[in-house]
Amino acid sequence: QVLLVESGGGLVQAGGSLRLSCAASGSNFSPYTMLWYRQAPGKQREMVARITRTSTTTYADSVKGRFTISRDNAKNTVYLQMNSLKPEDTAVYYCNSIPIGAWGQGTQVTVSS
């Protein structure tokens, strides 16, 4: 079973940047599409960005042009570079794969205005 560990969250002012990491262990994740999700308080979890095994990317409209997803298959790690952060980006961020696996603990991102 793949274990996913997210890191890199924190508190940042609006307009700032953060880089999230998701390290996968227990299996080679290179064949899988990997996704970043987020869940804000009182809201449903939503997909933020997706990257296929061939590095084709897709983004939610709310983050397009500001966030960049990438992957390093040699390190079994997927990244989310977040720029021009807004208070509405505040959420717990999670990664997962297709097919979906066990959820990690997520990493908290808080953007102050």
Sine and cosine of phi, psi and omega as CSV:
sin_phi,cos_phi,sin_psi,cos_psi,sin_omega,cos_omega
0.00,0.00,0.67,-0.74,0.00,-1.00
-0.98,0.19,0.76,-0.65,0.10,-1.00
-0.97,-0.24,0.80,-0.60,-0.02,-1.00
-0.93,-0.36,0.76,-0.65,0.01,-1.00
-0.80,-0.60,0.91,-0.42,0.02,-1.00
-1.00,-0.04,0.54,-0.84,0.04,-1.00
-0.42,-0.91,0.19,-0.98,0.10,-1.00
0.97,-0.25,-0.07,1.00,0.02,-1.00
-0.95,0.31,0.08,-1.00,0.01,-1.00
0.23,-0.97,-0.19,-0.98,0.02,-1.00
-0.97,-0.22,0.78,-0.63,-0.03,-1.00
-0.60,-0.80,0.48,-0.88,0.05,-1.00
-0.98,0.19,0.42,-0.91,0.07,-1.00
-0.81,0.59,0.67,-0.74,-0.06,-1.00
1.00,-0.04,-0.19,0.98,-0.02,-1.00
-0.99,0.13,-0.08,-1.00,-0.07,-1.00
-0.73,-0.69,0.46,-0.89,0.15,-0.99
-0.58,-0.81,0.45,-0.90,0.10,-0.99
-0.84,-0.55,0.89,-0.45,0.03,-1.00
-1.00,-0.05,0.52,-0.86,0.07,-1.00
-0.81,-0.58,0.52,-0.85,0.08,-1.00
-0.72,-0.70,0.94,-0.35,-0.01,-1.00
-0.99,-0.15,0.77,-0.64,0.00,-1.00
-0.95,-0.31,0.72,-0.69,0.05,-1.00
-0.73,-0.68,0.36,-0.93,0.04,-1.00
0.99,-0.16,-0.30,0.95,0.01,-1.00
-0.31,-0.95,0.43,-0.90,0.09,-1.00
-0.97,0.25,0.87,-0.49,-0.10,-0.99
-1.00,-0.07,0.04,1.00,-0.09,-1.00
-0.87,0.49,-0.48,0.88,0.02,-1.00
-0.97,0.23,-0.17,0.99,-0.19,-0.98
-0.99,-0.17,0.55,-0.83,0.27,-0.96
-0.95,0.32,0.70,-0.71,0.01,-1.00
-0.89,-0.46,0.57,-0.82,-0.07,-1.00
-0.73,-0.68,0.48,-0.87,0.24,-0.97
-0.95,-0.31,0.69,-0.72,0.08,-1.00
-0.84,-0.55,0.23,-0.97,0.16,-0.99
-0.57,-0.82,0.44,-0.90,0.04,-1.00
-0.68,-0.73,0.91,-0.42,0.06,-1.00
-1.00,0.03,0.38,-0.93,-0.01,-1.00
-0.83,0.56,0.77,-0.63,0.04,-1.00
0.97,0.23,0.11,0.99,-0.03,-1.00
-0.85,-0.53,0.31,-0.95,0.05,-1.00
-0.97,0.23,0.42,-0.91,0.07,-1.00
-0.92,0.40,0.69,-0.72,-0.01,-1.00
-0.78,-0.63,0.51,-0.86,0.06,-1.00
-0.97,0.24,0.72,-0.69,-0.01,-1.00
-0.97,-0.25,-0.71,0.70,-0.06,-1.00
-0.39,-0.92,0.43,-0.90,-0.04,-1.00
-0.63,-0.78,0.59,-0.81,0.05,-1.00
-0.67,-0.74,0.79,-0.61,-0.01,-1.00
-0.99,0.14,0.05,-1.00,-0.01,-1.00
-0.92,0.40,-0.36,0.93,0.05,-1.00
-0.99,-0.15,0.22,0.98,0.07,-1.00
0.94,0.35,0.41,0.91,0.21,-0.98
-0.97,0.25,0.74,-0.68,-0.10,-0.99
-0.91,-0.42,0.47,-0.88,0.06,-1.00
-0.66,-0.76,0.61,-0.80,-0.03,-1.00
-0.75,-0.66,0.50,-0.87,0.20,-0.98
-0.91,0.40,0.53,-0.85,-0.03,-1.00
-0.85,0.53,-0.54,0.84,-0.08,-1.00
-0.93,0.37,-0.31,0.95,-0.04,-1.00
-0.87,-0.49,-0.06,1.00,-0.07,-1.00
-0.86,0.51,0.73,-0.68,-0.01,-1.00
1.00,0.04,-0.20,0.98,-0.01,-1.00
-0.91,-0.42,-0.57,0.82,-0.04,-1.00
-0.96,-0.30,0.52,-0.85,0.06,-1.00
-0.71,-0.70,0.83,-0.56,0.06,-1.00
-0.99,-0.14,0.62,-0.78,0.05,-1.00
-0.52,-0.85,0.20,-0.98,-0.01,-1.00
-0.61,-0.79,0.50,-0.87,0.10,-0.99
-0.81,-0.59,0.99,-0.14,-0.08,-1.00
-0.91,0.41,-0.50,0.87,0.02,-1.00
-0.90,0.43,-0.50,0.87,0.00,-1.00
-0.98,-0.21,0.05,1.00,-0.04,-1.00
0.79,0.61,0.68,0.73,-0.10,-0.99
-0.73,-0.68,0.65,-0.76,0.12,-0.99
-0.88,-0.48,0.59,-0.81,-0.09,-1.00
-0.87,-0.50,0.38,-0.92,0.15,-0.99
-0.70,-0.71,0.96,-0.28,0.09,-1.00
-1.00,0.06,0.85,-0.53,-0.06,-1.00
-0.89,-0.46,0.90,-0.44,0.02,-1.00
-0.90,-0.43,0.26,-0.97,0.03,-1.00
0.75,0.66,0.75,0.66,-0.07,-1.00
-0.90,0.43,0.55,-0.84,-0.01,-1.00
-0.85,-0.53,0.40,-0.92,0.05,-1.00
-0.81,0.58,-0.54,0.84,0.00,-1.00
-0.95,0.32,-0.10,0.99,0.11,-0.99
-0.99,0.12,-0.11,0.99,0.02,-1.00
-0.87,0.49,0.83,-0.56,-0.06,-1.00
-0.03,-1.00,0.15,-0.99,0.24,-0.97
-1.00,-0.03,0.79,-0.62,-0.04,-1.00
-0.97,-0.22,0.72,-0.70,-0.03,-1.00
-0.80,-0.61,0.43,-0.90,0.18,-0.98
-0.89,-0.45,0.35,-0.94,0.09,-1.00
-0.28,-0.96,0.00,-1.00,-0.10,-0.99
-0.82,-0.57,0.14,-0.99,0.23,-0.97
-0.88,-0.47,0.88,-0.47,0.00,1.00
-0.92,0.40,0.46,-0.89,-0.11,-0.99
-0.93,0.36,0.60,-0.80,0.03,-1.00
-0.88,-0.48,-0.30,-0.95,0.02,-1.00
-0.93,0.36,0.63,-0.78,0.02,-1.00
-0.98,0.20,0.61,-0.79,0.13,-0.99
-0.99,0.13,-0.19,-0.98,-0.04,-1.00
-0.99,0.13,-0.23,0.97,-0.02,-1.00
0.98,0.21,0.15,-0.99,0.05,-1.00
-0.70,-0.72,0.74,-0.67,-0.10,-1.00
-0.99,0.16,0.76,-0.64,0.13,-0.99
-0.89,-0.46,0.83,-0.56,0.02,-1.00
-0.82,-0.57,0.83,-0.56,-0.01,-1.00
-0.91,-0.41,0.88,-0.48,-0.01,-1.00
-1.00,-0.05,0.52,-0.85,-0.02,-1.00
-1.00,0.01,0.00,0.00,0.00,0.00
